[in-house]
Amino acid sequence: MKLLLRVISGATVMAAMMVAVGARTSLLSAEPYKDILDDPNFRPKPEVIPNKTIDQLITDAYGGLPIYMSDNFLDLTGDITTELDMVLTSEQFKAMYMKDESEDEGRYKRKATRPLVRRWPGQTIPYEFVLSHFNQDEVYYIKAAMAKWEEHTCLKFRPHRGSRENRIRFQNGNGCNSLLGMAKIGAQPINLQSPGCRYSGLYLHEVGHAIGLVHEHQLPDRDSYIYIIYDNVAPSMRIWFNKYSNKDVNQYGVPFEYSSVMHYGITAFSKDGSAQTIRAKDKSREAEIGRVYLKGLSFSDIKVVNLMYECNKHCGRDASCVEPAYLDKNCECVKPGDGDTTTTTPTGGCSNGWGDGKCNGWAGSGECDANPVWMKENCKKACKACDDSGDGTTDPEKCRNVWGDGKCDGWADTGECEANPIWMKENCKKSCKGCTETDGEGDGDGDGGGGTTTTQCTDDNQYCSDWAASGYCTTNWYTETNCKKSCDTCKASLHDESRTEDTDGSHSGAQTMMSQFMALLTTLTFAWSLM
């Protein structure tokens, strides 16, 4: 499927940026339809809620996954829209997706982002609306979503006052998305495109990102509750199913929850739009996953925000309030099942999910190698896959094809080693000749001359010329680095590399990491050859 890039004219970009930063303050309102929630005479029209999951609504609003990647992945400000709807600043993206193991692991944390300056100070989140973008009913439901977070946590949402105040801004931008935590000085947008993004479940979800929450299906403990069917995931989207490590995420001891408002549906990032990509280990709970029309806040959503913002800091200890219960802002003990919240019981873990007898039998017949993804999720112990270094599906130290020789050789023959280098060289190392540092160098299409690594003046993405024409070379750090030919930065890059090689090696780790990171980003924007 050919992806189309929308080329934005300079005038259009300037107009869009003026609205985005609120250049015309007359278009903004901190409190449209004041007291609408308390007006006994106001009756909002019932929402027409489709039977779709959160990710399906977000994808539909973009016009499909290809349009998300071609038109909405990068931004002129340098921000990047990851995982469909979670917007990261360039600083956040680099810290969260290319973090060196040697770095201080406390610099950034997810489910909860760190440091604490990323939290909203005083447990207060100011807000404003672009007035002409929402009707009275939509404002009512957005305010009701904020009120729901307020009801169960110590967070306070109040109208913005003061031009320099940090705040969230509800607007009719592209797609349904939000920045993560308090990420910007001044106004940071929550985009709620119309039509497509005007549903209460989505409001709770996007405000959750602004509070500081990440996606439930990527939490460190997710493998005890779900497994990812990578064979059904669009190759260029597999990165968005990476499991956060305990170094990246602070869960505050709150386990995974099927009914979390932050969970995508069971066909998220599907290669054909319908194949199942997420399977619940507790099949009785699978129907709850990602459903907008079911979405209230789960017990886990509420508890983690209470702990994140230290809502009970003023309370004394209550010995009778034991896990999984917690003390809330009123110093009362809240237990699972109180109100309309739900919880999930873990299954699996470092064990044989189908029992030792069956799993050991399957392992003995070679299923760990023949069916690695399913077996290492459901028969971890039998497949000796309990030492989990990521998704439980890769072992980069072994020269083998995790997905089997047949599939990996087929993908390699269609160019996936070059199109999806990060994922393929982890999971199809043998087919991609990635078992040693020299394998795979110079044996692609003949360019580069014989196995020696050289810096070439090339573009590493098929959209580089279009992005350069749209002005991204000077406004988006990814394009400047990854589109050297179109951006005419080859000489500078060669000079920088030569200077790095002349050092005592202190920069080599960072350079390698950046190289891997650029390859990852190239993967994300590749047209889906397997669709």
Secondary structure, DSSP 8 states (H G I E B T S, - for coil): ---------HHHHHHHHHHHTTSSGGGEESSTTTTGGG-TT---------S-BHHHHHHHHHTSHHHIIIIISB-TTS-EEETTTEEE-HHHHHHHHS--TTS-TTS--BSS-SSGGGS-GGGEEEEEEEGGG--HHHHHHHHHHHHHHHHHSS-EEEE--STT--EEEEE--SSEEEESSS-SSSEEEEEE-TTT---HHHHHHHHHHHHT---GGGSTTGGGTEEE-GGGB-GGGGGGG----TTTB--TT----TT-TT---TTTTBSSSSS--EEESSGGGGGGTTBGGG----HHHHHHHHHHTTTTTTS---TT--TT-EE-TTS-EE-TTSTT--------SSSBTT-HHHHHHHHHTTHHHHSHHHHHHHBTTTTT--S-SSSSS--TTS-SBTT-HHHHHHHHHTTHHHHSHHHHHHHBTTTTT-SSSSTTSS-SSSTT-TT-------BSSTTHHHHHHTTHHHH-HHHHHHBHHHHT-HHHHHHHHHHHHTS-STTHHHHHHHHHHHHHHHHHTS--TT-
